[in-house]
Amino acid sequence: MTHVWSDAEDPNLYGEWDFEEWKKLHLKDFLAMTNGFMHELEQPEAKTRVETYQSFMQQQEQPASETQVEG
């Protein structure tokens, strides 16, 4: 898998990471995203990979934008 990082000076770009921790925190969402991509690409009028990703991210962001945080 290749990730494009926009900031080469970002301290999060390099270093160690714990795959088991990532799995606990993110695997379920990663699999849902991947299944969504597969479903979109199997459609007769399939979108490009970028369009599919953008569509998925917009769907994920909509509920979050409706959530209010009280401070």
PDB file of N, CA, C, O and CB in Angstrom:
ATOM      1  N   MET A   1       0.849  -1.166   0.000  1.00  0.00           N
ATOM      2  CA  MET A   1       0.000   0.000   0.000  1.00  0.00           C
ATOM      3  C   MET A   1       0.901   1.238   0.000  1.00  0.00           C
ATOM      4  O   MET A   1       1.931   1.264   0.674  1.00  0.00           O
ATOM      5  CB  MET A   1      -0.969  -0.007   1.225  1.00  0.00           C
ATOM      6  N   THR A   2       0.516   2.232  -0.740  1.00  0.00           N
ATOM      7  CA  THR A   2       1.273   3.477  -0.824  1.00  0.00           C
ATOM      8  C   THR A   2       0.426   4.610  -0.287  1.00  0.00           C
ATOM      9  O   THR A   2      -0.753   4.733  -0.618  1.00  0.00           O
ATOM     10  CB  THR A   2       1.715   3.767  -2.276  1.00  0.00           C
ATOM     11  N   HIS A   3       1.033   5.432   0.540  1.00  0.00           N
ATOM     12  CA  HIS A   3       0.352   6.615   1.064  1.00  0.00           C
ATOM     13  C   HIS A   3       1.090   7.848   0.556  1.00  0.00           C
ATOM     14  O   HIS A   3       2.319   7.902   0.590  1.00  0.00           O
ATOM     15  CB  HIS A   3       0.292   6.596   2.636  1.00  0.00           C
ATOM     16  N   VAL A   4       0.346   8.821   0.092  1.00  0.00           N
ATOM     17  CA  VAL A   4       0.934  10.078  -0.338  1.00  0.00           C
ATOM     18  C   VAL A   4       0.813  11.046   0.828  1.00  0.00           C
ATOM     19  O   VAL A   4      -0.286  11.288   1.329  1.00  0.00           O
ATOM     20  CB  VAL A   4       0.235  10.639  -1.634  1.00  0.00           C
ATOM     21  N   TRP A   5       1.916  11.587   1.251  1.00  0.00           N
ATOM     22  CA  TRP A   5       1.940  12.489   2.392  1.00  0.00           C
ATOM     23  C   TRP A   5       2.282  13.873   1.897  1.00  0.00           C
ATOM     24  O   TRP A   5       3.289  14.050   1.211  1.00  0.00           O
ATOM     25  CB  TRP A   5       2.948  12.019   3.469  1.00  0.00           C
ATOM     26  N   SER A   6       1.469  14.857   2.229  1.00  0.00           N
ATOM     27  CA  SER A   6       1.663  16.197   1.680  1.00  0.00           C
ATOM     28  C   SER A   6       2.755  16.987   2.383  1.00  0.00           C
ATOM     29  O   SER A   6       3.253  17.964   1.823  1.00  0.00           O
ATOM     30  CB  SER A   6       0.380  16.959   1.752  1.00  0.00           C
ATOM     31  N   ASP A   7       3.143  16.597   3.590  1.00  0.00           N
ATOM     32  CA  ASP A   7       4.132  17.357   4.344  1.00  0.00           C
ATOM     33  C   ASP A   7       5.301  16.449   4.709  1.00  0.00           C
ATOM     34  O   ASP A   7       5.205  15.649   5.640  1.00  0.00           O
ATOM     35  CB  ASP A   7       3.502  17.976   5.615  1.00  0.00           C
ATOM     36  N   ALA A   8       6.393  16.575   3.980  1.00  0.00           N
ATOM     37  CA  ALA A   8       7.563  15.730   4.221  1.00  0.00           C
ATOM     38  C   ALA A   8       8.198  15.998   5.582  1.00  0.00           C
ATOM     39  O   ALA A   8       8.993  15.186   6.056  1.00  0.00           O
ATOM     40  CB  ALA A   8       8.591  15.945   3.126  1.00  0.00           C
ATOM     41  N   GLU A   9       7.867  17.117   6.218  1.00  0.00           N
ATOM     42  CA  GLU A   9       8.430  17.456   7.528  1.00  0.00           C
ATOM     43  C   GLU A   9       7.520  17.010   8.684  1.00  0.00           C
ATOM     44  O   GLU A   9       7.856  17.234   9.846  1.00  0.00           O
ATOM     45  CB  GLU A   9       8.675  18.963   7.615  1.00  0.00           C
ATOM     46  N   ASP A  10       6.400  16.399   8.388  1.00  0.00           N
ATOM     47  CA  ASP A  10       5.466  15.954   9.421  1.00  0.00           C
ATOM     48  C   ASP A  10       6.139  14.901  10.303  1.00  0.00           C
ATOM     49  O   ASP A  10       6.617  13.891   9.787  1.00  0.00           O
ATOM     50  CB  ASP A  10       4.168  15.386   8.783  1.00  0.00           C
ATOM     51  N   PRO A  11       6.185  15.113  11.612  1.00  0.00           N
ATOM     52  CA  PRO A  11       6.838  14.142  12.495  1.00  0.00           C
ATOM     53  C   PRO A  11       6.131  12.789  12.527  1.00  0.00           C
ATOM     54  O   PRO A  11       6.737  11.793  12.924  1.00  0.00           O
ATOM     55  CB  PRO A  11       6.913  14.698  13.894  1.00  0.00           C
ATOM     56  N   ASN A  12       4.862  12.732  12.118  1.00  0.00           N
ATOM     57  CA  ASN A  12       4.128  11.464  12.093  1.00  0.00           C
ATOM     58  C   ASN A  12       4.460  10.619  10.873  1.00  0.00           C
ATOM     59  O   ASN A  12       4.015   9.476  10.771  1.00  0.00           O
ATOM     60  CB  ASN A  12       2.643  11.728  12.130  1.00  0.00           C
ATOM     61  N   LEU A  13       5.236  11.166   9.953  1.00  0.00           N
ATOM     62  CA  LEU A  13       5.564  10.443   8.723  1.00  0.00           C
ATOM     63  C   LEU A  13       6.559   9.315   8.981  1.00  0.00           C
ATOM     64  O   LEU A  13       6.480   8.259   8.353  1.00  0.00           O
ATOM     65  CB  LEU A  13       6.130  11.405   7.683  1.00  0.00           C
ATOM     66  N   TYR A  14       7.481   9.533   9.892  1.00  0.00           N
ATOM     67  CA  TYR A  14       8.545   8.554  10.137  1.00  0.00           C
ATOM     68  C   TYR A  14       8.405   7.982  11.543  1.00  0.00           C
ATOM     69  O   TYR A  14       7.787   8.594  12.413  1.00  0.00           O
ATOM     70  CB  TYR A  14       9.946   9.200   9.952  1.00  0.00           C
ATOM     71  N   GLY A  15       8.974   6.824  11.753  1.00  0.00           N
ATOM     72  CA  GLY A  15       8.987   6.265  13.096  1.00  0.00           C
ATOM     73  C   GLY A  15       8.289   4.926  13.176  1.00  0.00           C
ATOM     74  O   GLY A  15       7.942   4.317  12.164  1.00  0.00           O
ATOM     75  N   GLU A  16       8.095   4.490  14.388  1.00  0.00           N
ATOM     76  CA  GLU A  16       7.502   3.190  14.662  1.00  0.00           C
ATOM     77  C   GLU A  16       5.994   3.334  14.838  1.00  0.00           C
ATOM     78  O   GLU A  16       5.503   4.382  15.257  1.00  0.00           O
ATOM     79  CB  GLU A  16       8.137   2.555  15.913  1.00  0.00           C
ATOM     80  N   TRP A  17       5.271   2.271  14.515  1.00  0.00           N
ATOM     81  CA  TRP A  17       3.844   2.220  14.805  1.00  0.00           C
ATOM     82  C   TRP A  17       3.493   0.797  15.160  1.00  0.00           C
ATOM     83  O   TRP A  17       4.147  -0.149  14.721  1.00  0.00           O
ATOM     84  CB  TRP A  17       2.993   2.725  13.605  1.00  0.00           C
ATOM     85  N   ASP A  18       2.468   0.656  15.950  1.00  0.00           N
ATOM     86  CA  ASP A  18       2.055  -0.636  16.482  1.00  0.00           C
ATOM     87  C   ASP A  18       0.870  -1.148  15.662  1.00  0.00           C
ATOM     88  O   ASP A  18      -0.242  -0.632  15.772  1.00  0.00           O
ATOM     89  CB  ASP A  18       1.685  -0.527  17.997  1.00  0.00           C
ATOM     90  N   PHE A  19       1.122  -2.163  14.845  1.00  0.00           N
ATOM     91  CA  PHE A  19       0.078  -2.706  13.986  1.00  0.00           C
ATOM     92  C   PHE A  19      -1.087  -3.262  14.798  1.00  0.00           C
ATOM     93  O   PHE A  19      -2.243  -3.085  14.413  1.00  0.00           O
ATOM     94  CB  PHE A  19       0.650  -3.790  13.088  1.00  0.00           C
ATOM     95  N   GLU A  20      -0.801  -3.935  15.919  1.00  0.00           N
ATOM     96  CA  GLU A  20      -1.874  -4.502  16.739  1.00  0.00           C
ATOM     97  C   GLU A  20      -2.770  -3.395  17.296  1.00  0.00           C
ATOM     98  O   GLU A  20      -3.989  -3.554  17.354  1.00  0.00           O
ATOM     99  CB  GLU A  20      -1.286  -5.342  17.892  1.00  0.00           C
ATOM    100  N   GLU A  21      -2.181  -2.294  17.698  1.00  0.00           N
ATOM    101  CA  GLU A  21      -2.971  -1.163  18.188  1.00  0.00           C
ATOM    102  C   GLU A  21      -3.814  -0.580  17.047  1.00  0.00           C
ATOM    103  O   GLU A  21      -4.992  -0.272  17.229  1.00  0.00           O
ATOM    104  CB  GLU A  21      -2.046  -0.071  18.796  1.00  0.00           C
ATOM    105  N   TRP A  22      -3.186  -0.433  15.857  1.00  0.00           N
ATOM    106  CA  TRP A  22      -3.926   0.068  14.690  1.00  0.00           C
ATOM    107  C   TRP A  22      -5.114  -0.842  14.394  1.00  0.00           C
ATOM    108  O   TRP A  22      -6.219  -0.373  14.120  1.00  0.00           O
ATOM    109  CB  TRP A  22      -2.997   0.165  13.448  1.00  0.00           C
ATOM    110  N   LYS A  23      -4.867  -2.167  14.453  1.00  0.00           N
ATOM    111  CA  LYS A  23      -5.928  -3.124  14.171  1.00  0.00           C
ATOM    112  C   LYS A  23      -7.109  -2.927  15.116  1.00  0.00           C
ATOM    113  O   LYS A  23      -8.260  -2.915  14.680  1.00  0.00           O
ATOM    114  CB  LYS A  23      -5.397  -4.552  14.282  1.00  0.00           C
ATOM    115  N   LYS A  24      -6.828  -2.774  16.399  1.00  0.00           N
ATOM    116  CA  LYS A  24      -7.900  -2.587  17.379  1.00  0.00           C
ATOM    117  C   LYS A  24      -8.685  -1.306  17.115  1.00  0.00           C
ATOM    118  O   LYS A  24      -9.909  -1.277  17.244  1.00  0.00           O
ATOM    119  CB  LYS A  24      -7.324  -2.560  18.794  1.00  0.00           C
ATOM    120  N   LEU A  25      -7.967  -0.252  16.745  1.00  0.00           N
ATOM    121  CA  LEU A  25      -8.592   1.058  16.603  1.00  0.00           C
ATOM    122  C   LEU A  25      -9.224   1.306  15.232  1.00  0.00           C
ATOM    123  O   LEU A  25     -10.231   2.007  15.137  1.00  0.00           O
ATOM    124  CB  LEU A  25      -7.580   2.115  16.872  1.00  0.00           C
ATOM    125  N   HIS A  26      -8.638   0.734  14.160  1.00  0.00           N
ATOM    126  CA  HIS A  26      -9.015   1.175  12.821  1.00  0.00           C
ATOM    127  C   HIS A  26      -9.413   0.086  11.837  1.00  0.00           C
ATOM    128  O   HIS A  26      -9.946   0.402  10.774  1.00  0.00           O
ATOM    129  CB  HIS A  26      -7.912   1.920  12.251  1.00  0.00           C
ATOM    130  N   LEU A  27      -9.176  -1.178  12.148  1.00  0.00           N
ATOM    131  CA  LEU A  27      -9.418  -2.240  11.155  1.00  0.00           C
ATOM    132  C   LEU A  27     -10.877  -2.294  10.712  1.00  0.00           C
ATOM    133  O   LEU A  27     -11.151  -2.443   9.522  1.00  0.00           O
ATOM    134  CB  LEU A  27      -9.010  -3.595  11.726  1.00  0.00           C
ATOM    135  N   LYS A  28     -11.812  -2.177  11.644  1.00  0.00           N
ATOM    136  CA  LYS A  28     -13.237  -2.252  11.294  1.00  0.00           C
ATOM    137  C   LYS A  28     -13.602  -1.163  10.279  1.00  0.00           C
ATOM    138  O   LYS A  28     -14.263  -1.444   9.279  1.00  0.00           O
ATOM    139  CB  LYS A  28     -14.116  -2.114  12.565  1.00  0.00           C
ATOM    140  N   ASP A  29     -13.173   0.079  10.534  1.00  0.00           N
ATOM    141  CA  ASP A  29     -13.464   1.178   9.608  1.00  0.00           C
ATOM    142  C   ASP A  29     -12.738   0.997   8.277  1.00  0.00           C
ATOM    143  O   ASP A  29     -13.290   1.306   7.221  1.00  0.00           O
ATOM    144  CB  ASP A  29     -13.071   2.519  10.237  1.00  0.00           C
ATOM    145  N   PHE A  30     -11.509   0.498   8.325  1.00  0.00           N
ATOM    146  CA  PHE A  30     -10.738   0.265   7.104  1.00  0.00           C
ATOM    147  C   PHE A  30     -11.441  -0.767   6.226  1.00  0.00           C
ATOM    148  O   PHE A  30     -11.539  -0.589   5.011  1.00  0.00           O
ATOM    149  CB  PHE A  30      -9.306  -0.206   7.445  1.00  0.00           C
ATOM    150  N   LEU A  31     -11.927  -1.838   6.837  1.00  0.00           N
ATOM    151  CA  LEU A  31     -12.631  -2.875   6.068  1.00  0.00           C
ATOM    152  C   LEU A  31     -13.946  -2.343   5.501  1.00  0.00           C
ATOM    153  O   LEU A  31     -14.309  -2.668   4.371  1.00  0.00           O
ATOM    154  CB  LEU A  31     -12.899  -4.108   6.950  1.00  0.00           C
ATOM    155  N   ALA A  32     -14.662  -1.527   6.279  1.00  0.00           N
ATOM    156  CA  ALA A  32     -15.907  -0.929   5.775  1.00  0.00           C
ATOM    157  C   ALA A  32     -15.612  -0.038   4.577  1.00  0.00           C
ATOM    158  O   ALA A  32     -16.343  -0.068   3.587  1.00  0.00           O
ATOM    159  CB  ALA A  32     -16.617  -0.114   6.885  1.00  0.00           C
ATOM    160  N   MET A  33     -14.546   0.754   4.659  1.00  0.00           N
ATOM    161  CA  MET A  33     -14.166   1.631   3.553  1.00  0.00           C
ATOM    162  C   MET A  33     -13.797   0.797   2.324  1.00  0.00           C
ATOM    163  O   MET A  33     -14.224   1.101   1.210  1.00  0.00           O
ATOM    164  CB  MET A  33     -12.984   2.545   3.962  1.00  0.00           C
ATOM    165  N   THR A  34     -13.011  -0.244   2.530  1.00  0.00           N
ATOM    166  CA  THR A  34     -12.583  -1.097   1.422  1.00  0.00           C
ATOM    167  C   THR A  34     -13.778  -1.788   0.769  1.00  0.00           C
ATOM    168  O   THR A  34     -13.861  -1.859  -0.457  1.00  0.00           O
ATOM    169  CB  THR A  34     -11.573  -2.143   1.913  1.00  0.00           C
ATOM    170  N   ASN A  35     -14.700  -2.295   1.584  1.00  0.00           N
ATOM    171  CA  ASN A  35     -15.905  -2.926   1.027  1.00  0.00           C
ATOM    172  C   ASN A  35     -16.745  -1.918   0.259  1.00  0.00           C
ATOM    173  O   ASN A  35     -17.326  -2.251  -0.774  1.00  0.00           O
ATOM    174  CB  ASN A  35     -16.745  -3.562   2.143  1.00  0.00           C
ATOM    175  N   GLY A  36     -16.812  -0.683   0.758  1.00  0.00           N
ATOM    176  CA  GLY A  36     -17.527   0.371   0.046  1.00  0.00           C
ATOM    177  C   GLY A  36     -16.907   0.646  -1.312  1.00  0.00           C
ATOM    178  O   GLY A  36     -17.611   0.828  -2.306  1.00  0.00           O
ATOM    179  N   PHE A  37     -15.570   0.676  -1.343  1.00  0.00           N
ATOM    180  CA  PHE A  37     -14.867   0.884  -2.622  1.00  0.00           C
ATOM    181  C   PHE A  37     -15.197  -0.247  -3.585  1.00  0.00           C
ATOM    182  O   PHE A  37     -15.503  -0.008  -4.753  1.00  0.00           O
ATOM    183  CB  PHE A  37     -13.330   0.972  -2.404  1.00  0.00           C
ATOM    184  N   MET A  38     -15.133  -1.476  -3.091  1.00  0.00           N
ATOM    185  CA  MET A  38     -15.397  -2.628  -3.947  1.00  0.00           C
ATOM    186  C   MET A  38     -16.815  -2.568  -4.494  1.00  0.00           C
ATOM    187  O   MET A  38     -17.034  -2.815  -5.680  1.00  0.00           O
ATOM    188  CB  MET A  38     -15.177  -3.939  -3.177  1.00  0.00           C
ATOM    189  N   HIS A  39     -17.774  -2.243  -3.645  1.00  0.00           N
ATOM    190  CA  HIS A  39     -19.174  -2.145  -4.079  1.00  0.00           C
ATOM    191  C   HIS A  39     -19.335  -1.083  -5.163  1.00  0.00           C
ATOM    192  O   HIS A  39     -19.992  -1.318  -6.177  1.00  0.00           O
ATOM    193  CB  HIS A  39     -20.089  -1.820  -2.881  1.00  0.00           C
ATOM    194  N   GLU A  40     -18.734   0.085  -4.948  1.00  0.00           N
ATOM    195  CA  GLU A  40     -18.829   1.174  -5.935  1.00  0.00           C
ATOM    196  C   GLU A  40     -18.202   0.769  -7.263  1.00  0.00           C
ATOM    197  O   GLU A  40     -18.749   1.061  -8.326  1.00  0.00           O
ATOM    198  CB  GLU A  40     -18.147   2.446  -5.401  1.00  0.00           C
ATOM    199  N   LEU A  41     -17.060   0.101  -7.205  1.00  0.00           N
ATOM    200  CA  LEU A  41     -16.359  -0.257  -8.439  1.00  0.00           C
ATOM    201  C   LEU A  41     -17.052  -1.377  -9.202  1.00  0.00           C
ATOM    202  O   LEU A  41     -16.799  -1.558 -10.393  1.00  0.00           O
ATOM    203  CB  LEU A  41     -14.941  -0.666  -8.125  1.00  0.00           C
ATOM    204  N   GLU A  42     -17.921  -2.132  -8.538  1.00  0.00           N
ATOM    205  CA  GLU A  42     -18.648  -3.212  -9.203  1.00  0.00           C
ATOM    206  C   GLU A  42     -19.904  -2.725  -9.904  1.00  0.00           C
ATOM    207  O   GLU A  42     -20.552  -3.498 -10.610  1.00  0.00           O
ATOM    208  CB  GLU A  42     -19.013  -4.279  -8.204  1.00  0.00           C
ATOM    209  N   GLN A  43     -20.257  -1.469  -9.726  1.00  0.00           N
ATOM    210  CA  GLN A  43     -21.462  -0.917 -10.342  1.00  0.00           C
ATOM    211  C   GLN A  43     -21.263  -0.741 -11.846  1.00  0.00           C
ATOM    212  O   GLN A  43     -20.137  -0.538 -12.298  1.00  0.00           O
ATOM    213  CB  GLN A  43     -21.834   0.429  -9.692  1.00  0.00           C
ATOM    214  N   PRO A  44     -22.350  -0.817 -12.629  1.00  0.00           N
ATOM    215  CA  PRO A  44     -22.238  -0.670 -14.088  1.00  0.00           C
ATOM    216  C   PRO A  44     -21.602   0.665 -14.500  1.00  0.00           C
ATOM    217  O   PRO A  44     -20.835   0.721 -15.461  1.00  0.00           O
ATOM    218  CB  PRO A  44     -23.617  -0.794 -14.728  1.00  0.00           C
ATOM    219  N   GLU A  45     -21.917   1.705 -13.788  1.00  0.00           N
ATOM    220  CA  GLU A  45     -21.359   3.028 -14.082  1.00  0.00           C
ATOM    221  C   GLU A  45     -20.322   3.363 -13.013  1.00  0.00           C
ATOM    222  O   GLU A  45     -20.450   4.364 -12.308  1.00  0.00           O
ATOM    223  CB  GLU A  45     -22.483   4.123 -14.137  1.00  0.00           C
ATOM    224  N   ALA A  46     -19.315   2.537 -12.900  1.00  0.00           N
ATOM    225  CA  ALA A  46     -18.319   2.695 -11.839  1.00  0.00           C
ATOM    226  C   ALA A  46     -17.605   4.041 -11.943  1.00  0.00           C
ATOM    227  O   ALA A  46     -17.284   4.524 -13.029  1.00  0.00           O
ATOM    228  CB  ALA A  46     -17.298   1.555 -11.897  1.00  0.00           C
ATOM    229  N   LYS A  47     -17.370   4.628 -10.765  1.00  0.00           N
ATOM    230  CA  LYS A  47     -16.609   5.873 -10.680  1.00  0.00           C
ATOM    231  C   LYS A  47     -15.120   5.537 -10.718  1.00  0.00           C
ATOM    232  O   LYS A  47     -14.731   4.377 -10.577  1.00  0.00           O
ATOM    233  CB  LYS A  47     -16.972   6.673  -9.382  1.00  0.00           C
ATOM    234  N   THR A  48     -14.303   6.557 -10.907  1.00  0.00           N
ATOM    235  CA  THR A  48     -12.860   6.344 -10.805  1.00  0.00           C
ATOM    236  C   THR A  48     -12.521   6.078  -9.346  1.00  0.00           C
ATOM    237  O   THR A  48     -13.354   6.307  -8.468  1.00  0.00           O
ATOM    238  CB  THR A  48     -12.059   7.572 -11.354  1.00  0.00           C
ATOM    239  N   ARG A  49     -11.314   5.601  -9.074  1.00  0.00           N
ATOM    240  CA  ARG A  49     -10.900   5.348  -7.693  1.00  0.00           C
ATOM    241  C   ARG A  49     -10.961   6.619  -6.855  1.00  0.00           C
ATOM    242  O   ARG A  49     -11.397   6.583  -5.704  1.00  0.00           O
ATOM    243  CB  ARG A  49      -9.485   4.770  -7.660  1.00  0.00           C
ATOM    244  N   VAL A  50     -10.532   7.733  -7.421  1.00  0.00           N
ATOM    245  CA  VAL A  50     -10.545   8.999  -6.683  1.00  0.00           C
ATOM    246  C   VAL A  50     -11.977   9.431  -6.391  1.00  0.00           C
ATOM    247  O   VAL A  50     -12.277   9.846  -5.272  1.00  0.00           O
ATOM    248  CB  VAL A  50      -9.809  10.099  -7.476  1.00  0.00           C
ATOM    249  N   GLU A  51     -12.862   9.340  -7.374  1.00  0.00           N
ATOM    250  CA  GLU A  51     -14.265   9.710  -7.166  1.00  0.00           C
ATOM    251  C   GLU A  51     -14.915   8.807  -6.108  1.00  0.00           C
ATOM    252  O   GLU A  51     -15.695   9.280  -5.282  1.00  0.00           O
ATOM    253  CB  GLU A  51     -15.049   9.621  -8.498  1.00  0.00           C
ATOM    254  N   THR A  52     -14.592   7.517  -6.137  1.00  0.00           N
ATOM    255  CA  THR A  52     -15.128   6.583  -5.154  1.00  0.00           C
ATOM    256  C   THR A  52     -14.656   6.960  -3.762  1.00  0.00           C
ATOM    257  O   THR A  52     -15.455   6.983  -2.826  1.00  0.00           O
ATOM    258  CB  THR A  52     -14.714   5.144  -5.488  1.00  0.00           C
ATOM    259  N   TYR A  53     -13.364   7.258  -3.609  1.00  0.00           N
ATOM    260  CA  TYR A  53     -12.804   7.655  -2.320  1.00  0.00           C
ATOM    261  C   TYR A  53     -13.459   8.942  -1.819  1.00  0.00           C
ATOM    262  O   TYR A  53     -13.845   9.033  -0.654  1.00  0.00           O
ATOM    263  CB  TYR A  53     -11.282   7.840  -2.430  1.00  0.00           C
ATOM    264  N   GLN A  54     -13.582   9.929  -2.694  1.00  0.00           N
ATOM    265  CA  GLN A  54     -14.173  11.208  -2.293  1.00  0.00           C
ATOM    266  C   GLN A  54     -15.623  11.017  -1.863  1.00  0.00           C
ATOM    267  O   GLN A  54     -16.059  11.608  -0.875  1.00  0.00           O
ATOM    268  CB  GLN A  54     -14.090  12.228  -3.445  1.00  0.00           C
ATOM    269  N   SER A  55     -16.363  10.206  -2.586  1.00  0.00           N
ATOM    270  CA  SER A  55     -17.755   9.939  -2.251  1.00  0.00           C
ATOM    271  C   SER A  55     -17.859   9.266  -0.885  1.00  0.00           C
ATOM    272  O   SER A  55     -18.700   9.639  -0.068  1.00  0.00           O
ATOM    273  CB  SER A  55     -18.408   9.063  -3.328  1.00  0.00           C
ATOM    274  N   PHE A  56     -17.005   8.276  -0.640  1.00  0.00           N
ATOM    275  CA  PHE A  56     -17.012   7.578   0.638  1.00  0.00           C
ATOM    276  C   PHE A  56     -16.678   8.527   1.781  1.00  0.00           C
ATOM    277  O   PHE A  56     -17.342   8.499   2.817  1.00  0.00           O
ATOM    278  CB  PHE A  56     -16.023   6.415   0.614  1.00  0.00           C
ATOM    279  N   MET A  57     -15.663   9.364   1.612  1.00  0.00           N
ATOM    280  CA  MET A  57     -15.250  10.281   2.670  1.00  0.00           C
ATOM    281  C   MET A  57     -16.345  11.308   2.953  1.00  0.00           C
ATOM    282  O   MET A  57     -16.546  11.685   4.108  1.00  0.00           O
ATOM    283  CB  MET A  57     -13.940  10.990   2.286  1.00  0.00           C
ATOM    284  N   GLN A  58     -17.046  11.761   1.937  1.00  0.00           N
ATOM    285  CA  GLN A  58     -18.147  12.705   2.151  1.00  0.00           C
ATOM    286  C   GLN A  58     -19.255  12.052   2.974  1.00  0.00           C
ATOM    287  O   GLN A  58     -19.839  12.693   3.848  1.00  0.00           O
ATOM    288  CB  GLN A  58     -18.707  13.203   0.798  1.00  0.00           C
ATOM    289  N   GLN A  59     -19.545  10.790   2.702  1.00  0.00           N
ATOM    290  CA  GLN A  59     -20.573  10.077   3.469  1.00  0.00           C
ATOM    291  C   GLN A  59     -20.145   9.924   4.925  1.00  0.00           C
ATOM    292  O   GLN A  59     -20.972  10.029   5.830  1.00  0.00           O
ATOM    293  CB  GLN A  59     -20.852   8.691   2.849  1.00  0.00           C
ATOM    294  N   GLN A  60     -18.861   9.679   5.152  1.00  0.00           N
ATOM    295  CA  GLN A  60     -18.360   9.501   6.514  1.00  0.00           C
ATOM    296  C   GLN A  60     -18.347  10.810   7.290  1.00  0.00           C
ATOM    297  O   GLN A  60     -18.559  10.815   8.502  1.00  0.00           O
ATOM    298  CB  GLN A  60     -16.961   8.908   6.485  1.00  0.00           C
ATOM    299  N   GLU A  61     -18.101  11.920   6.599  1.00  0.00           N
ATOM    300  CA  GLU A  61     -17.992  13.218   7.253  1.00  0.00           C
ATOM    301  C   GLU A  61     -19.353  13.820   7.574  1.00  0.00           C
ATOM    302  O   GLU A  61     -19.452  14.608   8.514  1.00  0.00           O
ATOM    303  CB  GLU A  61     -17.208  14.170   6.384  1.00  0.00           C
ATOM    304  N   GLN A  62     -20.390  13.488   6.844  1.00  0.00           N
ATOM    305  CA  GLN A  62     -21.709  14.090   7.062  1.00  0.00           C
ATOM    306  C   GLN A  62     -22.240  13.878   8.472  1.00  0.00           C
ATOM    307  O   GLN A  62     -22.648  14.858   9.095  1.00  0.00           O
ATOM    308  CB  GLN A  62     -22.693  13.532   6.074  1.00  0.00           C
ATOM    309  N   PRO A  63     -22.264  12.660   9.020  1.00  0.00           N
ATOM    310  CA  PRO A  63     -22.779  12.506  10.383  1.00  0.00           C
ATOM    311  C   PRO A  63     -21.937  13.271  11.404  1.00  0.00           C
ATOM    312  O   PRO A  63     -22.475  13.807  12.373  1.00  0.00           O
ATOM    313  CB  PRO A  63     -22.828  11.030  10.760  1.00  0.00           C
ATOM    314  N   ALA A  64     -20.628  13.325  11.194  1.00  0.00           N
ATOM    315  CA  ALA A  64     -19.754  14.022  12.129  1.00  0.00           C
ATOM    316  C   ALA A  64     -20.048  15.510  12.143  1.00  0.00           C
ATOM    317  O   ALA A  64     -19.940  16.147  13.191  1.00  0.00           O
ATOM    318  CB  ALA A  64     -18.293  13.780  11.777  1.00  0.00           C
ATOM    319  N   SER A  65     -20.419  16.083  10.998  1.00  0.00           N
ATOM    320  CA  SER A  65     -20.682  17.517  10.929  1.00  0.00           C
ATOM    321  C   SER A  65     -21.975  17.867  11.658  1.00  0.00           C
ATOM    322  O   SER A  65     -22.165  19.016  12.057  1.00  0.00           O
ATOM    323  CB  SER A  65     -20.757  17.978   9.469  1.00  0.00           C
ATOM    324  N   GLU A  66     -22.863  16.897  11.837  1.00  0.00           N
ATOM    325  CA  GLU A  66     -24.117  17.147  12.532  1.00  0.00           C
ATOM    326  C   GLU A  66     -23.988  17.005  14.034  1.00  0.00           C
ATOM    327  O   GLU A  66     -24.887  17.397  14.778  1.00  0.00           O
ATOM    328  CB  GLU A  66     -25.176  16.215  12.030  1.00  0.00           C
ATOM    329  N   THR A  67     -22.864  16.442  14.487  1.00  0.00           N
ATOM    330  CA  THR A  67     -22.636  16.249  15.909  1.00  0.00           C
ATOM    331  C   THR A  67     -22.144  17.531  16.537  1.00  0.00           C
ATOM    332  O   THR A  67     -21.221  18.166  16.028  1.00  0.00           O
ATOM    333  CB  THR A  67     -21.639  15.123  16.152  1.00  0.00           C
ATOM    334  N   GLN A  68     -22.753  17.911  17.633  1.00  0.00           N
ATOM    335  CA  GLN A  68     -22.341  19.115  18.318  1.00  0.00           C
ATOM    336  C   GLN A  68     -21.531  18.747  19.542  1.00  0.00           C
ATOM    337  O   GLN A  68     -21.878  17.827  20.282  1.00  0.00           O
ATOM    338  CB  GLN A  68     -23.550  19.969  18.702  1.00  0.00           C
ATOM    339  N   VAL A  69     -20.447  19.477  19.746  1.00  0.00           N
ATOM    340  CA  VAL A  69     -19.595  19.265  20.902  1.00  0.00           C
ATOM    341  C   VAL A  69     -19.818  20.403  21.861  1.00  0.00           C
ATOM    342  O   VAL A  69     -19.681  21.572  21.499  1.00  0.00           O
ATOM    343  CB  VAL A  69     -18.104  19.157  20.503  1.00  0.00           C
ATOM    344  N   GLU A  70     -20.165  20.060  23.097  1.00  0.00           N
ATOM    345  CA  GLU A  70     -20.380  21.088  24.103  1.00  0.00           C
ATOM    346  C   GLU A  70     -19.099  21.266  24.890  1.00  0.00           C
ATOM    347  O   GLU A  70     -18.450  20.291  25.267  1.00  0.00           O
ATOM    348  CB  GLU A  70     -21.561  20.726  25.038  1.00  0.00           C
ATOM    349  N   GLY A  71     -18.738  22.509  25.136  1.00  0.00           N
ATOM    350  CA  GLY A  71     -17.462  22.740  25.803  1.00  0.00           C
ATOM    351  C   GLY A  71     -17.556  23.500  27.060  1.00  0.00           C
ATOM    352  O   GLY A  71     -16.540  23.752  27.707  1.00  0.00           O
TER     353      GLY A  71
END
